[in-house]
Amino acid sequence: MFKKDARSTEFIALELTDSQHLCCTGYIEGKAAYFLIDTGASHSCFSKQKSEIYGIACSDEIIRASAANPTPMEAQKSAEVNLRLDSKPLKLSFMVMDFEPINQSLANFDAPAVDGILGADFLLQTQAIIKYADLSLELQF
């Protein structure tokens, strides 16, 4: 008989922006950051412009990343950082890139700028369930 690991569940409040994106506040190394939840992003990303403020160290290797825009973007993989959306912290690496085009696109829809994007790597790691009816994100740890 298999013993199921004891897992805890957390519910994170989401905000629906004017651009119809789901966002939430989280904490990196104890500092508040605003994240867009993106089921279409394979990797979680963070703003290069803000990475130093949050103490996010990056590798020197430049990676060509694709995004919703037609032009590939340059990115660097970060070291693991402590990310917390509610009470349980977890380790996560980000693809650090220029967020100017992303935030400009959001501004075109009167949506707030974001510091980062939580993508499929995060959503799979936390076994996330997006609950649109009550604008929450259920996470399993």
N, CA, C and O atoms as CSV, one atom per row, in Angstrom:
chain,resi,resn,atom,element,x,y,z
A,1,MET,N,N,0.845,-1.176,0.000
A,1,MET,CA,C,0.000,0.000,0.000
A,1,MET,C,C,0.893,1.243,0.000
A,1,MET,O,O,1.866,1.321,0.750
A,2,PHE,N,N,0.556,2.194,-0.835
A,2,PHE,CA,C,1.326,3.426,-0.928
A,2,PHE,C,C,0.812,4.438,0.076
A,2,PHE,O,O,-0.394,4.591,0.272
A,3,LYS,N,N,1.739,5.116,0.700
A,3,LYS,CA,C,1.379,6.172,1.643
A,3,LYS,C,C,1.469,7.500,0.908
A,3,LYS,O,O,2.515,7.842,0.356
A,4,LYS,N,N,0.392,8.232,0.901
A,4,LYS,CA,C,0.364,9.524,0.229
A,4,LYS,C,C,1.065,10.552,1.113
A,4,LYS,O,O,0.812,10.627,2.316
A,5,ASP,N,N,1.949,11.344,0.503
A,5,ASP,CA,C,2.631,12.399,1.242
A,5,ASP,C,C,1.621,13.402,1.779
A,5,ASP,O,O,0.647,13.747,1.111
A,6,ALA,N,N,1.871,13.852,2.977
A,6,ALA,CA,C,1.027,14.905,3.539
A,6,ALA,C,C,1.344,16.200,2.803
A,6,ALA,O,O,2.491,16.645,2.780
A,7,ARG,N,N,0.341,16.791,2.215
A,7,ARG,CA,C,0.522,18.029,1.460
A,7,ARG,C,C,-0.381,19.084,2.074
A,7,ARG,O,O,-1.437,18.781,2.630
A,8,SER,N,N,0.053,20.308,1.962
A,8,SER,CA,C,-0.786,21.392,2.439
A,8,SER,C,C,-1.316,22.165,1.233
A,8,SER,O,O,-0.694,22.196,0.171
A,9,THR,N,N,-2.461,22.777,1.421
A,9,THR,CA,C,-3.108,23.547,0.368
A,9,THR,C,C,-3.187,24.994,0.801
A,9,THR,O,O,-3.526,25.296,1.945
A,10,GLU,N,N,-2.872,25.883,-0.122
A,10,GLU,CA,C,-3.010,27.313,0.131
A,10,GLU,C,C,-3.855,27.926,-0.966
A,10,GLU,O,O,-3.822,27.477,-2.112
A,11,PHE,N,N,-4.608,28.947,-0.614
A,11,PHE,CA,C,-5.435,29.668,-1.576
A,11,PHE,C,C,-4.925,31.098,-1.661
A,11,PHE,O,O,-4.861,31.813,-0.661
A,12,ILE,N,N,-4.568,31.493,-2.858
A,12,ILE,CA,C,-4.015,32.821,-3.101
A,12,ILE,C,C,-5.059,33.657,-3.818
A,12,ILE,O,O,-5.616,33.221,-4.825
A,13,ALA,N,N,-5.330,34.852,-3.313
A,13,ALA,CA,C,-6.279,35.759,-3.964
A,13,ALA,C,C,-5.670,36.303,-5.245
A,13,ALA,O,O,-4.509,36.710,-5.270
A,14,LEU,N,N,-6.461,36.306,-6.304
A,14,LEU,CA,C,-6.030,36.838,-7.592
A,14,LEU,C,C,-6.795,38.114,-7.903
A,14,LEU,O,O,-7.916,38.318,-7.439
A,15,GLU,N,N,-6.166,38.959,-8.693
A,15,GLU,CA,C,-6.802,40.183,-9.168
A,15,GLU,C,C,-6.993,40.048,-10.673
A,15,GLU,O,O,-6.066,39.659,-11.383
A,16,LEU,N,N,-8.180,40.364,-11.160
A,16,LEU,CA,C,-8.445,40.383,-12.591
A,16,LEU,C,C,-8.240,41.817,-13.064
A,16,LEU,O,O,-8.972,42.720,-12.658
A,17,THR,N,N,-7.243,42.025,-13.925
A,17,THR,CA,C,-6.924,43.379,-14.384
A,17,THR,C,C,-7.837,43.782,-15.541
A,17,THR,O,O,-8.577,42.960,-16.079
A,18,ASP,N,N,-7.772,45.053,-15.912
A,18,ASP,CA,C,-8.563,45.557,-17.036
A,18,ASP,C,C,-8.193,44.852,-18.338
A,18,ASP,O,O,-8.995,44.815,-19.271
A,19,SER,N,N,-6.983,44.291,-18.409
A,19,SER,CA,C,-6.544,43.578,-19.607
A,19,SER,C,C,-6.958,42.099,-19.565
A,19,SER,O,O,-6.569,41.315,-20.431
A,20,GLN,N,N,-7.751,41.731,-18.549
A,20,GLN,CA,C,-8.235,40.366,-18.342
A,20,GLN,C,C,-7.122,39.385,-17.961
A,20,GLN,O,O,-7.240,38.185,-18.210
A,21,HIS,N,N,-6.049,39.890,-17.362
A,21,HIS,CA,C,-4.982,39.040,-16.847
A,21,HIS,C,C,-5.212,38.804,-15.361
A,21,HIS,O,O,-5.759,39.655,-14.660
A,22,LEU,N,N,-4.788,37.647,-14.896
A,22,LEU,CA,C,-4.855,37.328,-13.468
A,22,LEU,C,C,-3.501,37.625,-12.844
A,22,LEU,O,O,-2.467,37.192,-13.353
A,23,CYS,N,N,-3.507,38.365,-11.742
A,23,CYS,CA,C,-2.274,38.775,-11.077
A,23,CYS,C,C,-2.388,38.544,-9.579
A,23,CYS,O,O,-3.485,38.422,-9.032
A,24,CYS,N,N,-1.236,38.488,-8.928
A,24,CYS,CA,C,-1.203,38.358,-7.473
A,24,CYS,C,C,0.076,38.984,-6.940
A,24,CYS,O,O,1.027,39.230,-7.682
A,25,THR,N,N,0.076,39.231,-5.655
A,25,THR,CA,C,1.265,39.733,-4.983
A,25,THR,C,C,1.974,38.561,-4.328
A,25,THR,O,O,1.347,37.683,-3.735
A,26,GLY,N,N,3.278,38.566,-4.447
A,26,GLY,CA,C,4.109,37.562,-3.794
A,26,GLY,C,C,5.316,38.243,-3.188
A,26,GLY,O,O,5.438,39.467,-3.250
A,27,TYR,N,N,6.198,37.473,-2.610
A,27,TYR,CA,C,7.376,38.029,-1.948
A,27,TYR,C,C,8.615,37.262,-2.379
A,27,TYR,O,O,8.651,36.033,-2.309
A,28,ILE,N,N,9.618,37.985,-2.819
A,28,ILE,CA,C,10.913,37.399,-3.146
A,28,ILE,C,C,11.895,37.913,-2.111
A,28,ILE,O,O,12.113,39.116,-1.973
A,29,GLU,N,N,12.478,36.976,-1.393
A,29,GLU,CA,C,13.417,37.323,-0.329
A,29,GLU,C,C,12.809,38.385,0.600
A,29,GLU,O,O,13.506,39.280,1.078
A,30,GLY,N,N,11.491,38.267,0.844
A,30,GLY,CA,C,10.799,39.159,1.759
A,30,GLY,C,C,10.310,40.470,1.171
A,30,GLY,O,O,9.659,41.247,1.870
A,31,LYS,N,N,10.605,40.739,-0.097
A,31,LYS,CA,C,10.184,41.996,-0.736
A,31,LYS,C,C,8.981,41.729,-1.634
A,31,LYS,O,O,8.986,40.787,-2.427
A,32,ALA,N,N,7.938,42.573,-1.504
A,32,ALA,CA,C,6.715,42.404,-2.282
A,32,ALA,C,C,6.977,42.589,-3.774
A,32,ALA,O,O,7.702,43.495,-4.186
A,33,ALA,N,N,6.372,41.711,-4.573
A,33,ALA,CA,C,6.466,41.783,-6.030
A,33,ALA,C,C,5.093,41.455,-6.607
A,33,ALA,O,O,4.325,40.695,-6.018
A,34,TYR,N,N,4.795,42.036,-7.763
A,34,TYR,CA,C,3.498,41.845,-8.415
A,34,TYR,C,C,3.689,40.924,-9.618
A,34,TYR,O,O,4.495,41.209,-10.503
A,35,PHE,N,N,2.932,39.805,-9.645
A,35,PHE,CA,C,3.097,38.770,-10.651
A,35,PHE,C,C,1.850,38.587,-11.504
A,35,PHE,O,O,0.722,38.675,-11.018
A,36,LEU,N,N,2.079,38.331,-12.779
A,36,LEU,CA,C,1.029,37.932,-13.699
A,36,LEU,C,C,1.066,36.410,-13.766
A,36,LEU,O,O,2.144,35.826,-13.871
A,37,ILE,N,N,-0.091,35.760,-13.707
A,37,ILE,CA,C,-0.179,34.308,-13.832
A,37,ILE,C,C,-0.351,34.013,-15.318
A,37,ILE,O,O,-1.298,34.496,-15.940
A,38,ASP,N,N,0.562,33.218,-15.895
A,38,ASP,CA,C,0.534,32.975,-17.340
A,38,ASP,C,C,0.666,31.488,-17.630
A,38,ASP,O,O,1.765,30.935,-17.589
A,39,THR,N,N,-0.457,30.842,-17.923
A,39,THR,CA,C,-0.455,29.411,-18.212
A,39,THR,C,C,0.240,29.104,-19.537
A,39,THR,O,O,0.609,27.957,-19.787
A,40,GLY,N,N,0.420,30.105,-20.378
A,40,GLY,CA,C,1.077,29.903,-21.661
A,40,GLY,C,C,2.584,30.088,-21.615
A,40,GLY,O,O,3.275,29.794,-22.591
A,41,ALA,N,N,3.098,30.571,-20.499
A,41,ALA,CA,C,4.548,30.768,-20.349
A,41,ALA,C,C,5.162,29.477,-19.816
A,41,ALA,O,O,4.733,28.973,-18.778
A,42,SER,N,N,6.149,28.945,-20.506
A,42,SER,CA,C,6.761,27.704,-20.045
A,42,SER,C,C,7.611,27.918,-18.802
A,42,SER,O,O,7.731,27.023,-17.965
A,43,HIS,N,N,8.205,29.111,-18.678
A,43,HIS,CA,C,9.066,29.429,-17.541
A,43,HIS,C,C,8.588,30.695,-16.844
A,43,HIS,O,O,8.029,31.596,-17.468
A,44,SER,N,N,8.816,30.740,-15.564
A,44,SER,CA,C,8.564,31.964,-14.819
A,44,SER,C,C,9.646,32.968,-15.174
A,44,SER,O,O,10.806,32.600,-15.363
A,45,CYS,N,N,9.268,34.233,-15.265
A,45,CYS,CA,C,10.185,35.293,-15.699
A,45,CYS,C,C,10.162,36.429,-14.688
A,45,CYS,O,O,9.209,36.590,-13.926
A,46,PHE,N,N,11.232,37.209,-14.701
A,46,PHE,CA,C,11.301,38.363,-13.812
A,46,PHE,C,C,11.956,39.525,-14.552
A,46,PHE,O,O,12.767,39.338,-15.460
A,47,SER,N,N,11.582,40.709,-14.139
A,47,SER,CA,C,12.074,41.934,-14.765
A,47,SER,C,C,13.562,42.141,-14.520
A,47,SER,O,O,14.023,42.167,-13.378
A,48,LYS,N,N,14.302,42.288,-15.611
A,48,LYS,CA,C,15.735,42.590,-15.497
A,48,LYS,C,C,15.929,43.931,-14.796
A,48,LYS,O,O,16.878,44.115,-14.033
A,49,GLN,N,N,15.014,44.868,-15.068
A,49,GLN,CA,C,15.105,46.198,-14.479
A,49,GLN,C,C,14.982,46.156,-12.950
A,49,GLN,O,O,15.486,47.049,-12.270
A,50,LYS,N,N,14.325,45.142,-12.411
A,50,LYS,CA,C,14.102,45.070,-10.961
A,50,LYS,C,C,14.894,43.956,-10.281
A,50,LYS,O,O,14.833,43.820,-9.059
A,51,SER,N,N,15.626,43.168,-11.042
A,51,SER,CA,C,16.295,42.002,-10.458
A,51,SER,C,C,17.297,42.376,-9.365
A,51,SER,O,O,17.434,41.654,-8.377
A,52,GLU,N,N,17.982,43.474,-9.533
A,52,GLU,CA,C,18.971,43.879,-8.524
A,52,GLU,C,C,18.295,44.287,-7.215
A,52,GLU,O,O,18.808,43.998,-6.134
A,53,ILE,N,N,17.155,44.951,-7.309
A,53,ILE,CA,C,16.406,45.370,-6.119
A,53,ILE,C,C,16.029,44.153,-5.276
A,53,ILE,O,O,16.033,44.212,-4.046
A,54,TYR,N,N,15.703,43.049,-5.951
A,54,TYR,CA,C,15.267,41.833,-5.267
A,54,TYR,C,C,16.418,40.877,-4.974
A,54,TYR,O,O,16.201,39.800,-4.419
A,55,GLY,N,N,17.627,41.257,-5.337
A,55,GLY,CA,C,18.783,40.410,-5.069
A,55,GLY,C,C,18.802,39.141,-5.884
A,55,GLY,O,O,19.263,38.102,-5.411
A,56,ILE,N,N,18.302,39.212,-7.121
A,56,ILE,CA,C,18.258,38.042,-7.990
A,56,ILE,C,C,19.547,37.981,-8.802
A,56,ILE,O,O,19.801,38.844,-9.643
A,57,ALA,N,N,20.350,36.967,-8.549
A,57,ALA,CA,C,21.615,36.777,-9.270
A,57,ALA,C,C,21.349,35.951,-10.518
A,57,ALA,O,O,20.554,35.012,-10.498
A,58,CYS,N,N,22.025,36.313,-11.609
A,58,CYS,CA,C,21.827,35.635,-12.893
A,58,CYS,C,C,23.123,35.033,-13.403
A,58,CYS,O,O,24.217,35.475,-13.052
A,59,SER,N,N,22.977,34.023,-14.233
A,59,SER,CA,C,24.139,33.455,-14.907
A,59,SER,C,C,24.589,34.434,-15.989
A,59,SER,O,O,23.835,35.328,-16.372
A,60,ASP,N,N,25.805,34.268,-16.475
A,60,ASP,CA,C,26.313,35.128,-17.541
A,60,ASP,C,C,25.797,34.708,-18.907
A,60,ASP,O,O,25.833,35.491,-19.857
A,61,GLU,N,N,25.319,33.482,-19.007
A,61,GLU,CA,C,24.859,32.949,-20.292
A,61,GLU,C,C,23.583,33.653,-20.759
A,61,GLU,O,O,22.619,33.778,-20.004
A,62,ILE,N,N,23.592,34.108,-22.008
A,62,ILE,CA,C,22.423,34.736,-22.617
A,62,ILE,C,C,21.636,33.657,-23.355
A,62,ILE,O,O,22.189,32.909,-24.162
A,63,ILE,N,N,20.344,33.590,-23.068
A,63,ILE,CA,C,19.449,32.616,-23.672
A,63,ILE,C,C,18.447,33.370,-24.537
A,63,ILE,O,O,17.940,34.418,-24.134
A,64,ARG,N,N,18.164,32.846,-25.712
A,64,ARG,CA,C,17.140,33.449,-26.565
A,64,ARG,C,C,15.795,32.869,-26.156
A,64,ARG,O,O,15.564,31.666,-26.272
A,65,ALA,N,N,14.922,33.728,-25.682
A,65,ALA,CA,C,13.611,33.289,-25.214
A,65,ALA,C,C,12.537,33.807,-26.158
A,65,ALA,O,O,12.651,34.905,-26.702
A,66,SER,N,N,11.515,33.023,-26.344
A,66,SER,CA,C,10.400,33.475,-27.167
A,66,SER,C,C,9.277,33.935,-26.250
A,66,SER,O,O,9.121,33.450,-25.129
A,67,ALA,N,N,8.511,34.871,-26.752
A,67,ALA,CA,C,7.387,35.409,-25.994
A,67,ALA,C,C,6.231,35.611,-26.962
A,67,ALA,O,O,6.289,35.169,-28.110
A,68,ALA,N,N,5.186,36.277,-26.498
A,68,ALA,CA,C,4.023,36.510,-27.346
A,68,ALA,C,C,4.355,37.417,-28.530
A,68,ALA,O,O,3.668,37.388,-29.551
A,69,ASN,N,N,5.400,38.214,-28.390
A,69,ASN,CA,C,5.783,39.078,-29.507
A,69,ASN,C,C,6.629,38.279,-30.507
A,69,ASN,O,O,7.206,37.255,-30.139
A,70,PRO,N,N,6.711,38.728,-31.758
A,70,PRO,CA,C,7.420,37.945,-32.779
A,70,PRO,C,C,8.945,37.962,-32.656
A,70,PRO,O,O,9.610,37.106,-33.240
A,71,THR,N,N,9.508,38.904,-31.919
A,71,THR,CA,C,10.954,39.027,-31.801
A,71,THR,C,C,11.464,38.272,-30.579
A,71,THR,O,O,10.992,38.513,-29.468
A,72,PRO,N,N,12.429,37.353,-30.765
A,72,PRO,CA,C,13.003,36.667,-29.596
A,72,PRO,C,C,13.644,37.679,-28.642
A,72,PRO,O,O,14.166,38.711,-29.063
A,73,MET,N,N,13.590,37.357,-27.359
A,73,MET,CA,C,14.144,38.234,-26.337
A,73,MET,C,C,15.353,37.563,-25.708
A,73,MET,O,O,15.441,36.335,-25.665
A,74,GLU,N,N,16.277,38.367,-25.223
A,74,GLU,CA,C,17.417,37.828,-24.495
A,74,GLU,C,C,17.036,37.666,-23.035
A,74,GLU,O,O,16.386,38.529,-22.444
A,75,ALA,N,N,17.452,36.542,-22.464
A,75,ALA,CA,C,17.149,36.260,-21.062
A,75,ALA,C,C,18.363,35.605,-20.417
A,75,ALA,O,O,19.246,35.079,-21.094
A,76,GLN,N,N,18.381,35.652,-19.099
A,76,GLN,CA,C,19.402,34.973,-18.314
A,76,GLN,C,C,18.690,34.196,-17.216
A,76,GLN,O,O,17.718,34.674,-16.631
A,77,LYS,N,N,19.180,33.001,-16.944
A,77,LYS,CA,C,18.580,32.189,-15.884
A,77,LYS,C,C,19.091,32.669,-14.529
A,77,LYS,O,O,20.283,32.921,-14.353
A,78,SER,N,N,18.184,32.790,-13.590
A,78,SER,CA,C,18.576,33.225,-12.250
A,78,SER,C,C,18.923,32.032,-11.376
A,78,SER,O,O,18.561,30.891,-11.665
A,79,ALA,N,N,19.625,32.328,-10.313
A,79,ALA,CA,C,19.799,31.342,-9.250
A,79,ALA,C,C,18.440,31.182,-8.572
A,79,ALA,O,O,17.560,32.028,-8.733
A,80,GLU,N,N,18.271,30.111,-7.824
A,80,GLU,CA,C,17.013,29.928,-7.095
A,80,GLU,C,C,16.857,31.022,-6.047
A,80,GLU,O,O,17.815,31.411,-5.379
A,81,VAL,N,N,15.631,31.505,-5.922
A,81,VAL,CA,C,15.314,32.499,-4.903
A,81,VAL,C,C,14.168,31.967,-4.055
A,81,VAL,O,O,13.481,31.021,-4.442
A,82,ASN,N,N,13.972,32.578,-2.908
A,82,ASN,CA,C,12.853,32.228,-2.050
A,82,ASN,C,C,11.635,33.026,-2.489
A,82,ASN,O,O,11.621,34.254,-2.407
A,83,LEU,N,N,10.614,32.318,-2.955
A,83,LEU,CA,C,9.350,32.931,-3.370
A,83,LEU,C,C,8.272,32.491,-2.408
A,83,LEU,O,O,8.171,31.313,-2.066
A,84,ARG,N,N,7.477,33.431,-1.978
A,84,ARG,CA,C,6.362,33.118,-1.076
A,84,ARG,C,C,5.139,33.879,-1.550
A,84,ARG,O,O,5.185,35.096,-1.726
A,85,LEU,N,N,4.034,33.153,-1.758
A,85,LEU,CA,C,2.777,33.805,-2.114
A,85,LEU,C,C,1.861,33.904,-0.908
A,85,LEU,O,O,1.035,34.812,-0.822
A,86,ASP,N,N,2.005,32.980,0.012
A,86,ASP,CA,C,1.223,33.020,1.242
A,86,ASP,C,C,2.158,32.636,2.371
A,86,ASP,O,O,3.121,33.357,2.633
A,87,SER,N,N,1.912,31.536,3.041
A,87,SER,CA,C,2.748,31.205,4.189
A,87,SER,C,C,3.911,30.277,3.859
A,87,SER,O,O,4.927,30.304,4.554
A,88,LYS,N,N,3.789,29.461,2.820
A,88,LYS,CA,C,4.835,28.472,2.530
A,88,LYS,C,C,5.785,28.986,1.453
A,88,LYS,O,O,5.357,29.259,0.331
A,89,PRO,N,N,7.078,29.122,1.784
A,89,PRO,CA,C,8.052,29.548,0.760
A,89,PRO,C,C,8.445,28.378,-0.123
A,89,PRO,O,O,8.356,27.221,0.287
A,90,LEU,N,N,8.874,28.681,-1.322
A,90,LEU,CA,C,9.416,27.668,-2.203
A,90,LEU,C,C,10.574,28.258,-2.984
A,90,LEU,O,O,10.709,29.477,-3.090
A,91,LYS,N,N,11.401,27.395,-3.525
A,91,LYS,CA,C,12.552,27.812,-4.320
A,91,LYS,C,C,12.126,27.841,-5.780
A,91,LYS,O,O,11.465,26.921,-6.260
A,92,LEU,N,N,12.511,28.912,-6.489
A,92,LEU,CA,C,12.167,29.031,-7.901
A,92,LEU,C,C,13.245,29.816,-8.622
A,92,LEU,O,O,13.765,30.804,-8.103
A,93,SER,N,N,13.573,29.366,-9.820
A,93,SER,CA,C,14.473,30.108,-10.701
A,93,SER,C,C,13.631,30.862,-11.721
A,93,SER,O,O,12.562,30.400,-12.122
A,94,PHE,N,N,14.111,32.005,-12.128
A,94,PHE,CA,C,13.409,32.811,-13.126
A,94,PHE,C,C,14.261,32.965,-14.371
A,94,PHE,O,O,15.486,32.854,-14.317
A,95,MET,N,N,13.612,33.219,-15.477
A,95,MET,CA,C,14.273,33.719,-16.674
A,95,MET,C,C,14.189,35.240,-16.526
A,95,MET,O,O,13.095,35.803,-16.524
A,96,VAL,N,N,15.320,35.894,-16.403
A,96,VAL,CA,C,15.351,37.346,-16.184
A,96,VAL,C,C,15.514,38.020,-17.543
A,96,VAL,O,O,16.433,37.714,-18.303
A,97,MET,N,N,14.597,38.947,-17.828
A,97,MET,CA,C,14.591,39.596,-19.139
A,97,MET,C,C,14.036,41.011,-19.045
A,97,MET,O,O,13.507,41.427,-18.014
A,98,ASP,N,N,14.171,41.726,-20.135
A,98,ASP,CA,C,13.668,43.096,-20.241
A,98,ASP,C,C,12.138,43.067,-20.204
A,98,ASP,O,O,11.504,42.491,-21.088
A,99,PHE,N,N,11.556,43.682,-19.191
A,99,PHE,CA,C,10.100,43.708,-19.059
A,99,PHE,C,C,9.479,44.964,-19.660
A,99,PHE,O,O,8.262,45.142,-19.593
A,100,GLU,N,N,10.289,45.831,-20.243
A,100,GLU,CA,C,9.766,47.064,-20.848
A,100,GLU,C,C,8.670,46.757,-21.878
A,100,GLU,O,O,7.596,47.353,-21.797
A,101,PRO,N,N,8.895,45.843,-22.852
A,101,PRO,CA,C,7.833,45.560,-23.826
A,101,PRO,C,C,6.587,44.937,-23.196
A,101,PRO,O,O,5.466,45.229,-23.613
A,102,ILE,N,N,6.782,44.087,-22.203
A,102,ILE,CA,C,5.652,43.445,-21.532
A,102,ILE,C,C,4.803,44.481,-20.820
A,102,ILE,O,O,3.582,44.508,-20.975
A,103,ASN,N,N,5.457,45.337,-20.036
A,103,ASN,CA,C,4.714,46.344,-19.285
A,103,ASN,C,C,4.126,47.425,-20.185
A,103,ASN,O,O,3.091,48.003,-19.853
A,104,GLN,N,N,4.764,47.707,-21.314
A,104,GLN,CA,C,4.180,48.657,-22.263
A,104,GLN,C,C,2.897,48.086,-22.856
A,104,GLN,O,O,1.906,48.797,-23.026
A,105,SER,N,N,2.928,46.808,-23.166
A,105,SER,CA,C,1.739,46.144,-23.691
A,105,SER,C,C,0.603,46.174,-22.667
A,105,SER,O,O,-0.548,46.431,-23.021
A,106,LEU,N,N,0.925,45.913,-21.403
A,106,LEU,CA,C,-0.093,45.982,-20.353
A,106,LEU,C,C,-0.633,47.398,-20.194
A,106,LEU,O,O,-1.834,47.589,-20.002
A,107,ALA,N,N,0.247,48.388,-20.273
A,107,ALA,CA,C,-0.168,49.793,-20.143
A,107,ALA,C,C,-1.140,50.181,-21.250
A,107,ALA,O,O,-2.015,51.019,-21.034
A,108,ASN,N,N,-1.000,49.589,-22.423
A,108,ASN,CA,C,-1.921,49.875,-23.530
A,108,ASN,C,C,-3.352,49.484,-23.192
A,108,ASN,O,O,-4.292,49.983,-23.811
A,109,PHE,N,N,-3.529,48.598,-22.220
A,109,PHE,CA,C,-4.849,48.167,-21.772
A,109,PHE,C,C,-5.177,48.699,-20.371
A,109,PHE,O,O,-6.070,48.188,-19.695
A,110,ASP,N,N,-4.441,49.730,-19.952
A,110,ASP,CA,C,-4.625,50.330,-18.623
A,110,ASP,C,C,-4.458,49.316,-17.494
A,110,ASP,O,O,-5.084,49.436,-16.442
A,111,ALA,N,N,-3.616,48.326,-17.722
A,111,ALA,CA,C,-3.322,47.329,-16.692
A,111,ALA,C,C,-2.044,47.733,-15.971
A,111,ALA,O,O,-1.173,48.365,-16.570
A,112,PRO,N,N,-1.917,47.384,-14.709
A,112,PRO,CA,C,-0.708,47.739,-13.959
A,112,PRO,C,C,0.519,46.977,-14.450
A,112,PRO,O,O,0.413,45.871,-14.981
A,113,ALA,N,N,1.667,47.584,-14.264
A,113,ALA,CA,C,2.943,46.935,-14.595
A,113,ALA,C,C,3.163,45.762,-13.640
A,113,ALA,O,O,2.681,45.766,-12.507
A,114,VAL,N,N,3.895,44.768,-14.119
A,114,VAL,CA,C,4.209,43.604,-13.290
A,114,VAL,C,C,5.717,43.495,-13.116
A,114,VAL,O,O,6.492,43.972,-13.944
A,115,ASP,N,N,6.112,42.859,-12.026
A,115,ASP,CA,C,7.526,42.602,-11.756
A,115,ASP,C,C,7.952,41.262,-12.321
A,115,ASP,O,O,9.119,41.061,-12.657
A,116,GLY,N,N,6.997,40.343,-12.425
A,116,GLY,CA,C,7.329,39.008,-12.888
A,116,GLY,C,C,6.119,38.271,-13.425
A,116,GLY,O,O,4.982,38.732,-13.327
A,117,ILE,N,N,6.400,37.117,-13.991
A,117,ILE,CA,C,5.373,36.234,-14.543
A,117,ILE,C,C,5.580,34.863,-13.924
A,117,ILE,O,O,6.694,34.339,-13.908
A,118,LEU,N,N,4.504,34.288,-13.416
A,118,LEU,CA,C,4.560,32.921,-12.900
A,118,LEU,C,C,4.026,32.008,-13.994
A,118,LEU,O,O,2.850,32.070,-14.352
A,119,GLY,N,N,4.915,31.151,-14.526
A,119,GLY,CA,C,4.581,30.303,-15.658
A,119,GLY,C,C,4.376,28.851,-15.270
A,119,GLY,O,O,4.209,28.505,-14.100
A,120,ALA,N,N,4.394,28.008,-16.307
A,120,ALA,CA,C,4.085,26.585,-16.137
A,120,ALA,C,C,5.016,25.885,-15.149
A,120,ALA,O,O,4.581,24.973,-14.445
A,121,ASP,N,N,6.285,26.288,-15.079
A,121,ASP,CA,C,7.190,25.643,-14.122
A,121,ASP,C,C,6.671,25.803,-12.701
A,121,ASP,O,O,6.656,24.841,-11.933
A,122,PHE,N,N,6.249,26.999,-12.349
A,122,PHE,CA,C,5.679,27.269,-11.030
A,122,PHE,C,C,4.340,26.555,-10.861
A,122,PHE,O,O,4.095,25.928,-9.831
A,123,LEU,N,N,3.477,26.648,-11.867
A,123,LEU,CA,C,2.136,26.071,-11.784
A,123,LEU,C,C,2.193,24.551,-11.637
A,123,LEU,O,O,1.389,23.971,-10.908
A,124,LEU,N,N,3.131,23.908,-12.317
A,124,LEU,CA,C,3.291,22.458,-12.180
A,124,LEU,C,C,3.897,22.085,-10.829
A,124,LEU,O,O,3.458,21.127,-10.192
A,125,GLN,N,N,4.901,22.837,-10.393
A,125,GLN,CA,C,5.571,22.553,-9.119
A,125,GLN,C,C,4.595,22.632,-7.953
A,125,GLN,O,O,4.706,21.871,-6.992
A,126,THR,N,N,3.650,23.544,-8.036
A,126,THR,CA,C,2.700,23.747,-6.939
A,126,THR,C,C,1.352,23.061,-7.194
A,126,THR,O,O,0.418,23.212,-6.407
A,127,GLN,N,N,1.256,22.307,-8.294
A,127,GLN,CA,C,0.001,21.652,-8.674
A,127,GLN,C,C,-1.153,22.641,-8.620
A,127,GLN,O,O,-2.205,22.364,-8.044
A,128,ALA,N,N,-0.938,23.789,-9.225
A,128,ALA,CA,C,-1.877,24.902,-9.145
A,128,ALA,C,C,-3.192,24.620,-9.861
A,128,ALA,O,O,-3.235,23.966,-10.903
A,129,ILE,N,N,-4.250,25.134,-9.270
A,129,ILE,CA,C,-5.579,25.124,-9.885
A,129,ILE,C,C,-6.073,26.565,-9.856
A,129,ILE,O,O,-6.192,27.173,-8.792
A,130,ILE,N,N,-6.356,27.096,-11.028
A,130,ILE,CA,C,-6.891,28.451,-11.119
A,130,ILE,C,C,-8.403,28.356,-10.994
A,130,ILE,O,O,-9.059,27.634,-11.745
A,131,LYS,N,N,-8.941,29.090,-10.039
A,131,LYS,CA,C,-10.386,29.092,-9.807
A,131,LYS,C,C,-10.926,30.458,-10.222
A,131,LYS,O,O,-10.904,31.420,-9.454
A,132,TYR,N,N,-11.413,30.511,-11.468
A,132,TYR,CA,C,-11.877,31.771,-12.023
A,132,TYR,C,C,-13.109,32.298,-11.302
A,132,TYR,O,O,-13.263,33.510,-11.152
A,133,ALA,N,N,-13.992,31.406,-10.851
A,133,ALA,CA,C,-15.240,31.825,-10.217
A,133,ALA,C,C,-15.003,32.674,-8.977
A,133,ALA,O,O,-15.727,33.641,-8.737
A,134,ASP,N,N,-13.983,32.314,-8.180
A,134,ASP,CA,C,-13.718,33.112,-6.973
A,134,ASP,C,C,-12.371,33.820,-7.024
A,134,ASP,O,O,-11.871,34.285,-6.001
A,135,LEU,N,N,-11.780,33.901,-8.224
A,135,LEU,CA,C,-10.509,34.588,-8.440
A,135,LEU,C,C,-9.468,34.179,-7.401
A,135,LEU,O,O,-8.952,35.003,-6.644
A,136,SER,N,N,-9.177,32.870,-7.392
A,136,SER,CA,C,-8.148,32.387,-6.478
A,136,SER,C,C,-7.280,31.350,-7.183
A,136,SER,O,O,-7.648,30.781,-8.211
A,137,LEU,N,N,-6.129,31.134,-6.593
A,137,LEU,CA,C,-5.177,30.158,-7.083
A,137,LEU,C,C,-4.953,29.166,-5.955
A,137,LEU,O,O,-4.480,29.535,-4.881
A,138,GLU,N,N,-5.296,27.897,-6.203
A,138,GLU,CA,C,-5.106,26.857,-5.204
A,138,GLU,C,C,-3.748,26.210,-5.449
A,138,GLU,O,O,-3.468,25.736,-6.550
A,139,LEU,N,N,-2.913,26.194,-4.427
A,139,LEU,CA,C,-1.573,25.629,-4.529
A,139,LEU,C,C,-1.448,24.441,-3.586
A,139,LEU,O,O,-1.921,24.493,-2.451
A,140,GLN,N,N,-0.809,23.368,-4.055
A,140,GLN,CA,C,-0.550,22.183,-3.246
A,140,GLN,C,C,0.944,22.078,-3.020
A,140,GLN,O,O,1.728,22.148,-3.967
A,141,PHE,N,N,1.335,21.913,-1.781
A,141,PHE,CA,C,2.763,21.763,-1.442
A,141,PHE,C,C,2.995,20.424,-0.793
A,141,PHE,O,O,4.126,20.101,-0.432
